[in-house]
Structures are given as C-alpha cells and as structure tokens.
Amino acid sequence: MMPKNTICAVLTTVATSLMPFTTNAESADTARSTYVGSQGGFDVHRLDLADIGFTIELLHDAAGDRVLIVSNQNSGLSQTFILPAPRKPSQGADSVRIQTEIEARPIIVRNDGSGFYGIYEDGVLIGFLSISSDGTFTFTPEEK
C-alpha cells in the first residue's frame, strides 16, 4: 500500500499535467437561451455556444411536448431528441409556465473546445452534452 503523501504527490502530478488541456469549469460562463419566436406551433428557445460552434434549441408546445435539437455549426451535424414531459410545477397542475430558459453549465471544458456540459431547463437538469475534440457529440437525457 502506498503512503498517503505518495498518493497525494501522484494526484497532484496528474492534475498539473492535465491543466494545459482543461479550462476551469467554474470560470467558464453559464450560457443562457433566448426566445426566438414560434415555429409550427412550437415556441423556440435558442442557446448559442459560439465559442465552440454549437447551437441548442428547445422547442415546446402548449400540450407540453418538448424537442431538443443539438447542432454542430462547423460540421452541419445535428441530432434531435424527444424529451420526457416536464416535471409539474409545485403550484399545481393549473399553473401556467410563463417563460422557459435553457442553460448549458460547463462541467469540464478543454482548450480544444471539447467538454462536458449539464443542460438545464428552468433550473432543472434535463441531460448532459458531451463534445469530443473532433466535433462529434452526444446528448444523454436525465433519467427521471
């Protein structure tokens, strides 16, 4: 078994060697969406992550149907995800949602644009966006 000071030294060395490749997620800004209008009966909220070339759009209608579209602006690739029904507000089922906002909160961001983001709707985690250095990406919806 390694002594504790050896383990700490190894962890410090590993963390220091990764620093040039990783931006502090706390120093990265949380990106917030803007309402861009209505399209085909859906309200559209867009989140531009211009520094890494990604756009996230949340479309929702009065019936509560929600669609998330993640697009890589550099490659033109996009993926569409049908999201589960939102959690009911605590005020009751007859409460009306006035505004929807989506956020991308960085968890790990690397200097090459790759990283891992928590995606939130109105402050509630809806999934995770993972972006690789070659621009490919995956969105994993949060399990209820």
DSSP file (Angstrom, degrees, kcal/mol; ACC not computed):
  #  RESIDUE AA STRUCTURE BP1 BP2  ACC     N-H-->O    O-->H-N    N-H-->O    O-->H-N    TCO  KAPPA ALPHA  PHI   PSI    X-CA   Y-CA   Z-CA
    1    1 A M              0   0    0      0, 0.0     0, 0.0     0, 0.0     0, 0.0   0.000 360.0 360.0 360.0 136.1    0.0    0.0    0.0
    2    2 A M        -     0   0    0      1,-0.1     2,-0.0     2,-0.1     5,-0.0  -0.498 360.0-108.5 -76.9 143.7    1.3    3.4   -0.9
    3    3 A P    >>  -     0   0    0      0, 0.0     4,-1.9     0, 0.0     3,-0.6  -0.373  29.9-114.1 -65.7 153.4    1.8    6.1    1.8
    4    4 A K  H 3> S+     0   0    0      1,-0.2     4,-2.4     2,-0.2     5,-0.2   0.858 115.4  55.4 -59.4 -38.4   -0.7    8.9    1.7
    5    5 A N  H 3> S+     0   0    0      1,-0.2     4,-1.8     2,-0.2    -1,-0.2   0.835 107.2  50.8 -67.6 -29.8    1.9   11.5    0.8
    6    6 A T  H <> S+     0   0    0     -3,-0.6     4,-2.4     2,-0.2    -1,-0.2   0.903 110.0  49.4 -69.8 -42.0    2.9    9.5   -2.3
    7    7 A I  H  X S+     0   0    0     -4,-1.9     4,-2.6     2,-0.2    -2,-0.2   0.919 111.3  49.4 -62.2 -44.0   -0.7    9.2   -3.4
    8    8 A C  H  X S+     0   0    0     -4,-2.4     4,-2.4     1,-0.2    -1,-0.2   0.897 110.6  50.5 -61.9 -40.7   -1.2   13.0   -3.0
    9    9 A A  H  X S+     0   0    0     -4,-1.8     4,-2.3     2,-0.2    -1,-0.2   0.906 111.1  48.3 -64.8 -41.4    2.0   13.6   -5.0
   10   10 A V  H  X S+     0   0    0     -4,-2.4     4,-2.5     2,-0.2    -2,-0.2   0.932 112.8  47.6 -64.0 -46.2    0.8   11.3   -7.8
   11   11 A L  H  X S+     0   0    0     -4,-2.6     4,-2.6     1,-0.2    -2,-0.2   0.890 111.9  50.3 -62.8 -39.8   -2.6   13.0   -7.9
   12   12 A T  H  X S+     0   0    0     -4,-2.4     4,-2.5     2,-0.2    -1,-0.2   0.907 110.8  49.5 -64.5 -41.7   -1.0   16.5   -7.9
   13   13 A T  H  X S+     0   0    0     -4,-2.3     4,-2.2     2,-0.2    -2,-0.2   0.917 112.5  47.2 -63.4 -44.0    1.3   15.5  -10.8
   14   14 A V  H  X S+     0   0    0     -4,-2.5     4,-1.4     2,-0.2    -2,-0.2   0.937 113.6  47.5 -63.1 -47.2   -1.6   14.1  -12.8
   15   15 A A  H  X S+     0   0    0     -4,-2.6     4,-1.0     1,-0.2     3,-0.2   0.901 112.3  49.8 -62.1 -41.7   -3.8   17.2  -12.2
   16   16 A T  H  < S+     0   0    0     -4,-2.5     3,-0.4     1,-0.2    -1,-0.2   0.882 108.6  52.6 -65.5 -38.3   -0.9   19.5  -13.1
   17   17 A S  H  < S+     0   0    0     -4,-2.2    -1,-0.2     1,-0.2    -2,-0.2   0.778 110.4  48.5 -69.8 -24.9   -0.2   17.6  -16.3
   18   18 A L  H >X S+     0   0    0     -4,-1.4     3,-1.7    -3,-0.2     4,-0.7   0.670  88.3  87.6 -85.2 -17.6   -3.9   17.9  -17.3
   19   19 A M  G >< S+     0   0    0     -4,-1.0     3,-1.1    -3,-0.4    -1,-0.2   0.842  81.2  56.5 -56.1 -40.8   -4.1   21.7  -16.6
   20   20 A P  G 34 S+     0   0    0      0, 0.0    -1,-0.3     0, 0.0    91,-0.1   0.760 112.2  45.0 -63.8 -19.0   -2.9   22.9  -20.0
   21   21 A F  G <4 S+     0   0    0     -3,-1.7    90,-0.9    -4,-0.1     2,-0.4   0.511 108.2  63.3 -99.8  -6.1   -5.8   20.9  -21.6
   22   22 A T  E <<  -A  110   0A   0     -3,-1.1     2,-0.3    -4,-0.7    88,-0.3  -0.967  63.8-148.8-129.3 134.2   -8.6   21.8  -19.3
   23   23 A T  E     -A  109   0A   0     86,-4.4    86,-0.9    -2,-0.4     2,-0.4  -0.759  39.6-100.4 -92.7 144.4  -10.3   25.1  -18.5
   24   24 A N    >>  -     0   0    0     -2,-0.3     4,-1.0     1,-0.2     3,-0.9  -0.520  28.2-149.3 -64.5 118.3  -11.6   25.6  -15.1
   25   25 A A  T 34 S+     0   0    0     -2,-0.4     3,-0.2    82,-0.4    -1,-0.2   0.808  94.8  60.1 -62.3 -29.9  -15.4   25.0  -15.4
   26   26 A E  T 34 S+     0   0    0      1,-0.2    -1,-0.3    81,-0.1    -2,-0.1   0.825 104.4  49.3 -68.4 -29.4  -16.1   27.4  -12.6
   27   27 A S  T <4 S+     0   0    0     -3,-0.9    -1,-0.2     2,-0.1     2,-0.2   0.696  93.4  91.3 -83.2 -17.4  -14.5   30.2  -14.6
   28   28 A A  S  < S-     0   0    0     -4,-1.0     2,-0.1    -3,-0.2    81,-0.0  -0.546  84.4-113.1 -76.5 142.4  -16.5   29.4  -17.8
   29   29 A D        -     0   0    0     -2,-0.2     2,-0.5     1,-0.1    -1,-0.1  -0.444  19.7-118.3 -76.8 146.6  -19.7   31.3  -18.1
   30   30 A T        -     0   0    0     -2,-0.1     2,-0.3    75,-0.1    75,-0.2  -0.739  32.2-137.7 -78.1 126.2  -23.1   29.6  -18.0
   31   31 A A  E     -B  104   0A   0     73,-1.8    73,-1.9    -2,-0.5     2,-0.3  -0.700  18.2-159.3 -89.5 139.8  -24.7   30.2  -21.3
   32   32 A R  E     -B  103   0A   0     -2,-0.3    16,-0.3    71,-0.2    71,-0.2  -0.893  13.2-118.6-121.8 150.3  -28.5   31.1  -21.4
   33   33 A S        -     0   0    0     69,-2.0     2,-0.4    -2,-0.3    14,-0.2  -0.283  15.5-145.1 -81.7 166.0  -31.0   30.8  -24.1
   34   34 A T  E     -F   46   0B   0     12,-2.5    12,-2.9    -2,-0.1     2,-0.5  -0.970  24.6-112.1-127.1 148.2  -33.1   33.5  -25.8
   35   35 A Y  E     +F   45   0B   0     -2,-0.4    10,-0.2    10,-0.2     3,-0.1  -0.677  32.7 179.6 -77.4 126.3  -36.6   33.2  -27.1
   36   36 A V  E     -     0   0B   0      8,-2.8     2,-0.3    -2,-0.5     9,-0.2   0.450  44.8 -94.8-111.1  -2.3  -36.5   33.4  -30.9
   37   37 A G  E     -F   44   0B   0      7,-0.8     7,-3.0     2,-0.0     2,-0.4  -0.788  48.8 -49.5 126.8-167.8  -40.2   33.0  -31.7
   38   38 A S  E     +F   43   0B   0     -2,-0.3     2,-0.4     5,-0.2     5,-0.2  -0.885  42.1 179.8-113.7 141.1  -42.8   30.5  -32.7
   39   39 A Q  E >   -F   42   0B   0      3,-3.1     3,-1.6    -2,-0.4    -2,-0.0  -0.940  69.8 -17.7-144.6 117.6  -42.4   27.9  -35.4
   40   40 A G  T 3  S-     0   0    0     -2,-0.4     3,-0.1     1,-0.3    -1,-0.0   0.824 128.4 -48.9  59.9  34.4  -45.0   25.3  -36.4
   41   41 A G  T 3  S+     0   0    0      1,-0.3    21,-0.4    20,-0.0     2,-0.4   0.449 118.2 110.1  85.5   0.2  -46.9   25.6  -33.1
   42   42 A F  E <   -F   39   0B   0     -3,-1.6    -3,-3.1    19,-0.1     2,-0.4  -0.895  66.7-131.7-109.7 137.4  -43.7   25.3  -31.0
   43   43 A D  E     -FG  38  60B   0     17,-3.1    17,-1.8    -2,-0.4     2,-0.5  -0.717  28.5-145.7 -78.7 137.5  -42.1   28.1  -29.0
   44   44 A V  E     -FG  37  59B   0     -7,-3.0    -8,-2.8    -2,-0.4    -7,-0.8  -0.931  18.1-175.4-115.9 126.0  -38.4   28.1  -29.8
   45   45 A H  E     -FG  35  58B   0     13,-2.3    13,-2.6    -2,-0.5     2,-0.4  -0.984  14.1-158.7-118.0 125.9  -35.6   28.9  -27.3
   46   46 A R  E     -FG  34  57B   0    -12,-2.9   -12,-2.5    -2,-0.5     2,-0.5  -0.873  11.9-167.3-114.6 138.3  -32.1   29.0  -28.7
   47   47 A L  E     - G   0  56B   0      9,-2.9     9,-2.7    -2,-0.4     2,-0.6  -0.975  11.6-158.9-121.7 113.5  -28.8   28.7  -26.9
   48   48 A D  E     - G   0  55B   0     -2,-0.5     2,-0.6   -16,-0.3     7,-0.2  -0.841  13.4-173.9 -98.1 122.3  -25.7   29.7  -28.9
   49   49 A L  E >>> + G   0  54B   0      5,-3.3     5,-1.8    -2,-0.6     3,-1.5  -0.642  19.2 167.0-106.6  69.7  -22.4   28.3  -27.8
   50   50 A A  T 345 +     0   0    0     -2,-0.6     3,-0.4     1,-0.3    -1,-0.2   0.806  64.8  63.9 -60.4 -35.2  -20.5   30.3  -30.3
   51   51 A D  T 345S+     0   0    0      1,-0.2    -1,-0.3    -3,-0.2    -2,-0.0   0.752 117.4  28.4 -65.3 -22.0  -17.0   29.8  -28.8
   52   52 A I  T <45S-     0   0    0     -3,-1.5    -1,-0.2     2,-0.2    -2,-0.2   0.363 112.7-113.3-117.1   2.5  -17.3   26.0  -29.5
   53   53 A G  T  <5S+     0   0    0     -4,-0.9    20,-3.1    -3,-0.4    21,-0.7   0.798  70.1 129.3  76.7  30.3  -19.6   26.3  -32.6
   54   54 A F  E   < -GH  49  72B   0     -5,-1.8    -5,-3.3    18,-0.2     2,-0.4  -0.897  37.7-164.9-119.9 149.1  -22.7   24.6  -31.1
   55   55 A T  E     -GH  48  71B   0     16,-2.3    16,-2.9    -2,-0.3     2,-0.5  -0.996   3.1-165.3-128.6 137.0  -26.4   25.6  -31.0
   56   56 A I  E     -GH  47  70B   0     -9,-2.7    -9,-2.9    -2,-0.4     2,-0.4  -0.990   7.3-170.9-122.0 127.5  -29.0   24.0  -28.8
   57   57 A E  E     -GH  46  69B   0     12,-2.8    12,-2.8    -2,-0.5     2,-0.5  -0.967   8.9-161.0-120.6 134.9  -32.7   24.7  -29.4
   58   58 A L  E     -GH  45  68B   0    -13,-2.6   -13,-2.3    -2,-0.4     2,-0.5  -0.968  10.2-170.8-111.7 122.0  -35.6   23.7  -27.2
   59   59 A L  E     +GH  44  67B   0      8,-3.1     8,-2.7    -2,-0.5     2,-0.3  -0.942  11.4 167.7-111.7 132.5  -39.0   23.6  -28.9
   60   60 A H  E     -GH  43  66B   0    -17,-1.8   -17,-3.1    -2,-0.5     6,-0.2  -0.997  15.8-156.3-144.4 149.8  -42.1   23.2  -26.8
   61   61 A D    >   -     0   0    0      4,-1.6     3,-1.7    -2,-0.3   -19,-0.1  -0.625  39.8 -93.6-117.8 178.3  -45.8   23.5  -27.4
   62   62 A A  T 3  S+     0   0    0    -21,-0.4   -20,-0.1     1,-0.3    -1,-0.0   0.760 121.0  61.4 -64.4 -25.7  -48.9   24.2  -25.3
   63   63 A A  T 3  S-     0   0    0      2,-0.1    -1,-0.3     1,-0.0    -3,-0.0   0.568 119.4-107.6 -78.3  -7.9  -49.5   20.4  -24.8
   64   64 A G    <   +     0   0    0     -3,-1.7     2,-0.2     1,-0.3    -2,-0.1   0.474  67.6 149.4  95.4   2.4  -46.1   20.0  -23.1
   65   65 A D        -     0   0    0     20,-0.1    -4,-1.6    17,-0.0     2,-0.4  -0.504  26.6-166.4 -69.4 137.6  -44.4   18.2  -26.0
   66   66 A R  E     -HI  60  83B   0     17,-0.5    17,-2.1    -6,-0.2     2,-0.4  -0.990  14.2-176.2-134.4 137.0  -40.7   19.1  -26.0
   67   67 A V  E     -HI  59  82B   0     -8,-2.7    -8,-3.1    -2,-0.4     2,-0.5  -0.995   9.7-157.5-130.5 135.0  -37.9   18.6  -28.5
   68   68 A L  E     -HI  58  81B   0     13,-3.0    13,-2.9    -2,-0.4     2,-0.5  -0.960   6.8-167.3-113.6 129.3  -34.2   19.4  -28.1
   69   69 A I  E     -HI  57  80B   0    -12,-2.8   -12,-2.8    -2,-0.5     2,-0.5  -0.974   0.1-168.1-118.6 122.3  -32.1   19.9  -31.2
   70   70 A V  E     -HI  56  79B   0      9,-2.6     9,-2.5    -2,-0.5     2,-0.4  -0.945  11.3-174.5-110.8 126.6  -28.3   20.0  -30.8
   71   71 A S  E     -HI  55  78B   0    -16,-2.9   -16,-2.3    -2,-0.5     2,-0.8  -0.971  25.1-146.1-128.0 136.2  -26.3   21.3  -33.8
   72   72 A N  E  >  -H   54   0B   0      5,-3.3     4,-2.4    -2,-0.4     5,-0.3  -0.890  14.5-163.3 -93.8 109.7  -22.6   21.5  -34.6
   73   73 A Q  T  4 S+     0   0    0    -20,-3.1    -1,-0.1    -2,-0.8   -19,-0.1   0.768  84.8  54.1 -68.3 -25.9  -22.4   24.7  -36.7
   74   74 A N  T  4 S+     0   0    0    -21,-0.7    -1,-0.2   -22,-0.2   -20,-0.1   0.886 121.7  25.7 -76.1 -39.7  -18.9   23.7  -38.0
   75   75 A S  T  4 S-     0   0    0      2,-0.2    -2,-0.2    60,-0.1    -1,-0.1   0.647  97.9-126.9 -99.0 -17.3  -19.8   20.3  -39.4
   76   76 A G     <  +     0   0    0     -4,-2.4     2,-0.2     1,-0.3    -3,-0.1   0.432  61.3 140.7  83.3  -1.5  -23.5   20.8  -40.0
   77   77 A L        +     0   0    0     -5,-0.3    -5,-3.3    -6,-0.1     2,-0.3  -0.500  24.7 175.1 -75.0 142.4  -24.4   17.7  -38.0
   78   78 A S  E     -I   71   0B   0     -7,-0.2     2,-0.4    -2,-0.2    -7,-0.2  -0.990  16.9-158.2-145.0 155.2  -27.4   17.8  -35.8
   79   79 A Q  E     -I   70   0B   0     -9,-2.5    -9,-2.6    -2,-0.3     2,-0.4  -0.987   9.0-148.7-132.9 143.8  -29.4   15.5  -33.6
   80   80 A T  E     -I   69   0B   0     -2,-0.4     2,-0.4   -11,-0.2   -11,-0.2  -0.931  12.0-169.8-115.8 136.4  -33.0   15.7  -32.4
   81   81 A F  E     -I   68   0B   0    -13,-2.9   -13,-3.0    -2,-0.4     2,-0.6  -0.990  18.7-140.9-128.8 130.3  -34.2   14.3  -29.1
   82   82 A I  E     -I   67   0B   0     -2,-0.4   -15,-0.2   -15,-0.2   -17,-0.0  -0.810  29.1-148.2 -85.4 121.2  -37.8   13.9  -27.8
   83   83 A L  E     -I   66   0B   0    -17,-2.1   -17,-0.5    -2,-0.6    43,-0.0  -0.617  15.8-106.2 -92.7 150.4  -37.7   14.9  -24.2
   84   84 A P        -     0   0    0      0, 0.0    -1,-0.1     0, 0.0     3,-0.1  -0.259  54.7 -74.8 -66.0 162.2  -39.9   13.4  -21.5
   85   85 A A        -     0   0    0      1,-0.1   -20,-0.1   -20,-0.0     3,-0.1  -0.268  59.4-103.8 -57.1 142.6  -42.8   15.6  -20.1
   86   86 A P        -     0   0    0      0, 0.0     2,-0.1     0, 0.0    -1,-0.1  -0.249  39.6 -93.7 -67.4 157.6  -41.5   18.3  -17.8
   87   87 A R        -     0   0    0      1,-0.1     3,-0.1    -3,-0.1    37,-0.0  -0.461  48.3-103.7 -68.4 143.8  -41.9   17.9  -14.1
   88   88 A K        -     0   0    0     -2,-0.1    -1,-0.1     1,-0.1     5,-0.1  -0.426  37.0-108.5 -69.9 140.7  -45.1   19.6  -12.8
   89   89 A P    >   -     0   0    0      0, 0.0     3,-1.4     0, 0.0     6,-0.1  -0.340  24.2-119.3 -66.3 153.6  -44.7   22.9  -11.0
   90   90 A S  T 3  S+     0   0    0      1,-0.3     3,-0.1    -3,-0.1    -2,-0.1   0.677 106.4  71.8 -70.2 -16.2  -45.2   22.8   -7.3
   91   91 A Q  T 3  S-     0   0    0      1,-0.3    -1,-0.3     2,-0.0     2,-0.2   0.654 114.3 -89.0 -74.5 -14.2  -48.1   25.4   -7.5
   92   92 A G    X   -     0   0    0     -3,-1.4     3,-1.4     1,-0.1    -1,-0.3  -0.525  41.8 -71.3 124.9 166.6  -50.4   22.7   -9.1
   93   93 A A  T 3  S+     0   0    0      1,-0.3    -1,-0.1    -2,-0.2    -3,-0.0   0.721 123.4  60.8 -68.7 -22.1  -51.3   21.4  -12.5
   94   94 A D  T 3  S+     0   0    0     -3,-0.2    -1,-0.3     2,-0.1     2,-0.2   0.456  77.3 115.7 -87.2   1.9  -53.2   24.5  -13.5
   95   95 A S    <   -     0   0    0     -3,-1.4     2,-0.4    -6,-0.1    -3,-0.1  -0.479  61.5-137.4 -70.1 139.5  -50.1   26.7  -13.2
   96   96 A V        -     0   0    0     -2,-0.2     2,-0.7     0, 0.0    -2,-0.1  -0.835   9.7-128.1-102.2 133.8  -49.0   28.2  -16.5
   97   97 A R        -     0   0    0     -2,-0.4     3,-0.1     1,-0.2    -2,-0.0  -0.712  24.6-176.0 -80.3 118.1  -45.4   28.3  -17.5
   98   98 A I        +     0   0    0     -2,-0.7     2,-0.4     1,-0.3    -1,-0.2   0.900  64.6  12.0 -81.8 -43.3  -44.7   31.9  -18.4
   99   99 A Q        -     0   0    0      2,-0.0     2,-0.4    23,-0.0    -1,-0.3  -0.988  58.7-156.5-140.9 144.2  -41.1   31.6  -19.6
  100  100 A T        -     0   0    0     -2,-0.4     2,-0.4    -3,-0.1   -42,-0.1  -0.966  13.6-178.0-118.9 138.4  -38.7   28.8  -20.4
  101  101 A E        -     0   0    0     -2,-0.4    21,-3.2   -56,-0.1     2,-0.4  -1.000  10.3-158.0-135.3 136.1  -35.0   29.1  -20.3
  102  102 A I  E     - C   0 121A   0     -2,-0.4   -69,-2.0    19,-0.2     2,-0.3  -0.887  12.4-169.4-110.2 148.1  -32.3   26.6  -21.2
  103  103 A E  E     -BC  32 120A   0     17,-2.3    17,-2.5    -2,-0.4     2,-0.6  -0.968  19.2-148.3-133.6 147.9  -28.8   26.8  -19.8
  104  104 A A  E     -BC  31 119A   0    -73,-1.9   -73,-1.8    -2,-0.3    15,-0.2  -0.965  18.5-167.9-113.7 111.7  -25.5   25.0  -20.6
  105  105 A R  E     - C   0 118A   0     13,-3.1    13,-2.9    -2,-0.6   -75,-0.1  -0.887  21.3-128.0-102.9 115.3  -23.5   24.8  -17.4
  106  106 A P  E     + C   0 117A   0      0, 0.0    11,-0.2     0, 0.0     3,-0.1  -0.359  32.6 170.2 -65.2 135.9  -19.9   23.7  -18.1
  107  107 A I  E    S+     0   0A   0      9,-2.9     2,-0.4     1,-0.4   -82,-0.4   0.748  78.1   4.0-105.9 -52.5  -18.6   20.8  -16.1
  108  108 A I  E     - C   0 116A   0      8,-1.8     8,-3.0   -83,-0.1     2,-0.4  -0.993  69.1-180.0-134.0 128.1  -15.4   20.1  -18.0
  109  109 A V  E     -AC  23 115A   0    -86,-0.9   -86,-4.4    -2,-0.4     6,-0.2  -0.991  10.0-159.1-130.7 124.6  -14.2   22.4  -20.8
  110  110 A R  E >   -A   22   0A   0      4,-3.2     3,-1.8    -2,-0.4   -88,-0.3  -0.643  30.5-113.1-100.5 160.1  -11.0   21.8  -22.6
  111  111 A N  T 3  S+     0   0    0    -90,-0.9   -89,-0.1     1,-0.3    -1,-0.1   0.725 113.7  62.6 -64.2 -22.1   -9.0   24.3  -24.6
  112  112 A D  T 3  S-     0   0    0    -91,-0.4    -1,-0.3     2,-0.1     3,-0.1   0.395 122.1-101.8 -85.5   5.0   -9.7   22.4  -27.9
  113  113 A G  S <  S+     0   0    0     -3,-1.8    -2,-0.1     1,-0.4     2,-0.1   0.270  84.5 123.9  95.5 -11.7  -13.5   23.0  -27.5
  114  114 A S        +     0   0    0     -5,-0.1    -4,-3.2    16,-0.0    -1,-0.4  -0.406  32.4 117.7 -77.7 161.1  -14.3   19.6  -26.2
  115  115 A G  E     -CD 109 131A   0     16,-2.3    16,-2.9    -6,-0.2     2,-0.4  -0.994  56.3 -89.6 168.8-170.2  -16.1   19.2  -22.9
  116  116 A F  E     -CD 108 130A   0     -8,-3.0    -9,-2.9    -2,-0.3    -8,-1.8  -0.997  35.6-174.1-138.5 125.3  -19.0   18.1  -20.9
  117  117 A Y  E     -CD 106 129A   0     12,-2.9    12,-2.6    -2,-0.4     2,-0.5  -0.935  23.3-134.8-125.7 142.9  -22.0   20.3  -20.1
  118  118 A G  E     -CD 105 128A   0    -13,-2.9   -13,-3.1    -2,-0.4     2,-0.5  -0.852  24.4-148.7 -88.8 130.7  -25.1   20.0  -17.9
  119  119 A I  E     -CD 104 127A   0      8,-3.1     7,-3.1    -2,-0.5     8,-1.3  -0.905  18.2-172.2-106.2 126.1  -28.2   21.1  -19.8
  120  120 A Y  E     -CD 103 125A   0    -17,-2.5   -17,-2.3    -2,-0.5     2,-0.5  -0.898  19.0-157.7-121.5 144.3  -30.9   22.7  -17.7
  121  121 A E  E >  S-CD 102 124A   0      3,-2.7     3,-2.2    -2,-0.4   -19,-0.2  -0.987  86.5 -19.4-119.0 120.0  -34.5   23.8  -18.4
  122  122 A D  T 3  S-     0   0    0    -21,-3.2    -1,-0.1    -2,-0.5   -20,-0.1   0.868 129.8 -51.4  49.7  41.0  -35.8   26.4  -15.9
  123  123 A G  T 3  S+     0   0    0    -22,-0.3     2,-0.5     1,-0.2    -1,-0.3   0.441 115.3 115.4  81.7  -0.1  -33.1   25.3  -13.5
  124  124 A V  E <  S-D  121   0A   0     -3,-2.2    -3,-2.7   -37,-0.0    -1,-0.2  -0.904  71.8-116.4-107.3 127.2  -33.9   21.6  -13.7
  125  125 A L  E     +D  120   0A   0     -2,-0.5    -5,-0.3    -5,-0.2     3,-0.1  -0.397  36.5 170.8 -61.1 125.8  -31.3   19.2  -15.2
  126  126 A I  E     -     0   0A   0     -7,-3.1    16,-2.5     1,-0.4     2,-0.3   0.539  57.6 -49.0-112.6 -12.4  -32.6   17.6  -18.4
  127  127 A G  E     -DE 119 141A   0     -8,-1.3    -8,-3.1    14,-0.3     2,-0.4  -0.977  53.3 -85.6 166.4-175.9  -29.4   16.0  -19.6
  128  128 A F  E     -DE 118 140A   0     12,-2.2    12,-2.8    -2,-0.3     2,-0.5  -0.964  22.2-153.1-125.4 137.9  -25.7   16.1  -20.4
  129  129 A L  E     -DE 117 139A   0    -12,-2.6   -12,-2.9    -2,-0.4     2,-0.5  -0.953  10.9-168.8-111.1 122.5  -24.0   17.2  -23.6
  130  130 A S  E     -DE 116 138A   0      8,-2.8     8,-2.1    -2,-0.5     2,-0.5  -0.954   2.4-170.1-112.6 126.4  -20.6   15.6  -24.3
  131  131 A I  E     -DE 115 137A   0    -16,-2.9   -16,-2.3    -2,-0.5     6,-0.2  -0.970   8.6-151.1-120.1 124.7  -18.5   17.2  -27.1
  132  132 A S    >   -     0   0    0      4,-2.9     3,-1.8    -2,-0.5   -16,-0.0  -0.447  31.5-104.9 -89.8 167.9  -15.3   15.4  -28.4
  133  133 A S  T 3  S+     0   0    0      1,-0.3    -1,-0.1    -2,-0.1   -19,-0.0   0.723 119.5  58.3 -66.7 -20.9  -12.3   17.2  -29.8
  134  134 A D  T 3  S-     0   0    0      2,-0.1    -1,-0.3     1,-0.0     3,-0.1   0.402 121.2-105.1 -88.7   4.4  -13.3   16.1  -33.4
  135  135 A G  S <  S+     0   0    0     -3,-1.8   -60,-0.1     1,-0.3    -2,-0.1   0.361  77.6 132.5  92.7  -5.7  -16.7   17.8  -33.0
  136  136 A T        -     0   0    0     -5,-0.1    -4,-2.9   -61,-0.0    -1,-0.3  -0.464  34.7-174.7 -75.0 156.0  -18.8   14.8  -32.6
  137  137 A F  E     -E  131   0A   0     -6,-0.2     2,-0.3    -2,-0.1    -6,-0.2  -0.973  20.6-157.9-150.1 159.1  -21.3   15.0  -29.7
  138  138 A T  E     -E  130   0A   0     -8,-2.1    -8,-2.8    -2,-0.3     2,-0.5  -0.995   7.7-153.2-138.5 145.3  -23.8   13.0  -27.7
  139  139 A F  E     -E  129   0A   0     -2,-0.3   -10,-0.2   -10,-0.2    -2,-0.0  -0.982   8.7-165.4-116.7 129.3  -26.7   14.2  -25.6
  140  140 A T  E     -E  128   0A   0    -12,-2.8   -12,-2.2    -2,-0.5     3,-0.1  -0.944  18.0-135.4-116.5 110.2  -27.8   11.9  -22.7
  141  141 A P  E     -E  127   0A   0      0, 0.0   -14,-0.3     0, 0.0     2,-0.2  -0.319  27.2-106.5 -63.1 145.4  -31.3   12.8  -21.3
  142  142 A E        -     0   0    0    -16,-2.5     2,-0.2     1,-0.1   -15,-0.0  -0.531  34.1-121.7 -70.3 134.5  -31.5   12.8  -17.5
  143  143 A E              0   0    0     -2,-0.2    -1,-0.1     1,-0.1   -16,-0.0  -0.558 360.0 360.0 -76.1 141.6  -33.4    9.8  -16.1
  144  144 A K              0   0    0     -2,-0.2    -1,-0.1     0, 0.0    -2,-0.0   0.464 360.0 360.0 -82.1 360.0  -36.5   10.6  -14.0
